[in-house]
Amino acid sequence: MNVYMVSLGCAKNQVDSEMILGAMKDSITLVSSPIDANLILINTCAFIEPARKEAIDTILQMADYKKNGAKLIVLGCLPQRYKDEIIKLLPEVDRFITIDEYRNIAKIIEGVIESDYKIKGEYSPLNRIYSTPSYMRYIKISEGCQNHCAFCAIPLIRGTLRSRTMESIIEEVKKEVASGVYEINLISQDTTKYGYDLYDKKLMIVPLLEELCKIEGDFKIRLLYLYPDIVTDELIEFIKTHDKVMPYFDIPIQHSEDHILKKMVRRGMKDYLFNLFKKIKTEIPNAILRTTLIVGFPYEEEIDIDHLIEFMNEVQFDRLGAFTFSLEEGTAAEKYPNVIPFDVKQKRYERVMEAQSKIALEKNKAMIGKVIEDAFIIGYDEESFMYVARSYQYAPDEVDGAIFVAAHYELSLGQRVKVKIMDCDEYTLTGEQCE
């Protein structure tokens, strides 16, 4: 059977898609176009309104290929949250599969196909068809979240925290490192909370890292999605003293102002956040600081954006992304007054991103003349005739930017090279390969 899959949303969704395909891998042929498919799978995101719109637009687009006889299945966050509504809204879909049903996904898909077709594989993190390049992997260490931020629907969609066993994660990382993977990205909704549910309410991210760093091989670990108030001194010290863990701190703070953070039901107020980032840069001067912000949250005033930009200028984040607030039903913020008009939110967003653009440009200018020792090749740009690379300074989600490399000879994907930086703009560096 020919299968075509679309995976929308975050890297955590991507891992789910890889496991779904992994459960079917002995029985299917993956195709690169829906026109060739007998079965079309769409794994959806429903985190905010733009994601839901993208999901529905994609479903309607893929429904056109049903005229060729293909079955259409929609999975993931959208049916998990809105199954009753979208069954009526989207009759084109042959089956909606919620996240809670993934363990039975083989039988469900067999029922949709309505033939003697059998799926024999298991839905498991250790059984995936990877969509990432061979040199990098996402490893999902837990599911769900305990934080219940006022703006966030993730606990409503994904449920509460459910950590994988340490043994399972170690087994997966060993397997990937043995296959030649260089970059291991540990992900979850709250990576710092790993193990709290499974190991007697203890934070286990450092013990997990200790075990992963014992694995033999040439590889690096990156942590993504850290909650600020449990980025502990122990974790900072571990990253400082273990070069297998990239000094990359992805810590979404959402805002800087205390009264907004309190309404968001966030832990860790402005002074704490400032001191945390100062501590990280003091202990690890080459650390990369990345964060995410929400602008236009209820109760926010223009002066709060002034103060937020002041905070950004003080901290000097290396990477920063922002979103305009999206009101999500079922969250605490749904009951808040003072809804801010879209055009006001958009102007505040533009102010924040303009301020970050200036910070990013100055940081990149400071890189000119320096040598990046650990750049690894991720592609080739036909327009510039240059290779594209990343280093520990750049996460693999295409948000952070990249390094353009003028090479002296043909390079291969995943190959690591030294690059001397010659030029830059706000989000990219340009350099030449060093011998």
Phi, psi and omega in degrees: 000135179271127183237135174241133182234139171244125178244117182256159174089212193274177179296330179294321174296321179300319177297318177302316179299319180296323178288322178300312178294324178299322179295340183252000197296333180278357187235001186228164168241122177283134179242156186267357179222138179295340181293338181262004190266144166270335181221129177247125179248134176235114176266119193256159171246145178222027187295314179222170186303315178301326178292321179293321177297317178299319180297313182293319176300319180293319178300313181295324178294315182289335180297335178299334183276357177293340179296341177273004177097003181286149171268148182239121178240134178246130185236174165093212192293323182297306176293329178301322185264328190229031189304313183299320182289316187280341173301319179283324184286328188233072180293349179294338185278131181284330179200135170259131180241121179279164178300323180297341183266359187301326181297337179252023190295328180299310181295323181296314180293321176303320179293326180289320183294329177056055177208190178274014178297133182235138175251123187253354185280170181249140174280107188203147175299338181270004183224087187227152165257113190280139175255358178268160176299160187294342183270355181218151178218149166265131177242111181274119188262345176201168180232149176079180187206144179257002192279326177055048173299147189297335185265351199253132180264000185303314178299331177289332182266311188261350179083189182278176185298131175220102184275147169284157176291150178300322181299320180294318180294316179300317179300317180294315181295319177302316180299316183290318179297320179297333180274359177104007179291133181262320187249114178255117180253110178276125185227155171186180175291328177213091186294326180294337183274002185311134173085351185300324181280337191258335188236057171058045176057038175251142174282122191244012182294322179291313174303324176296314179299322178302316181289320181293325180290346177280345181292131180284142178141167181264093182206164178231153180244135174240137175259131177237145176071073179254132178275130194301320189282355174239024162278090191280163173302324179298317180293315179300315180296322179296314180296323179299322189257002180232106186284356173285343177260121182295137178283066185234116186247100178266098188234090177295124180253339177073325177192173178248340190270132188302316184292330175286315180300321178295318177293331176285350185060047177261153174255139182098099183272185191303311182298319178299314182299314180299315181292326177298310182293324176297318180298315180300312182290331177290316182285325184227084185303331180269012179294145173261128178254122178234141178215172177228141181235152170244126176247152180084018177290146177310142182083353179284137176243169182299326180295332177294326176290322174304313182290325177297316179293323174300318179298316178301316181294328178287315184284322182064063177298138175286323180226137180209130174239153180223154176227149169278143184300134177243120182286120184249127181295143179091348178269162180299326183292344179299333183267359183282143174278193173062049176291128186268132182301152184302316184294328177291315178301318182295319179295322177294319176302314181296323177298315181297314183288329175294319178296318180292327178300320179294318178297314182298319180296316180295321178296319179290323177300324180292344179276344183297130182093347180270161180251126172269119189279334194239030179293138175233141191284130180241354180175186179225132181261113185292331183287317183266351185059036178236153171283157176247135184225164169232168170222189178301339182286351187232120174287160187273015186263015176066015177266326189281341187105199184196177178243128174264133189235122169275115187261155178271344179202174184294132180247164181240158180300133180087348180294138181260134183221160170269139183228126173268124185280129183246335185202173181196166160228199186298324190234003177223151171249149176234132181206184178238149180296134175266143178291000000 
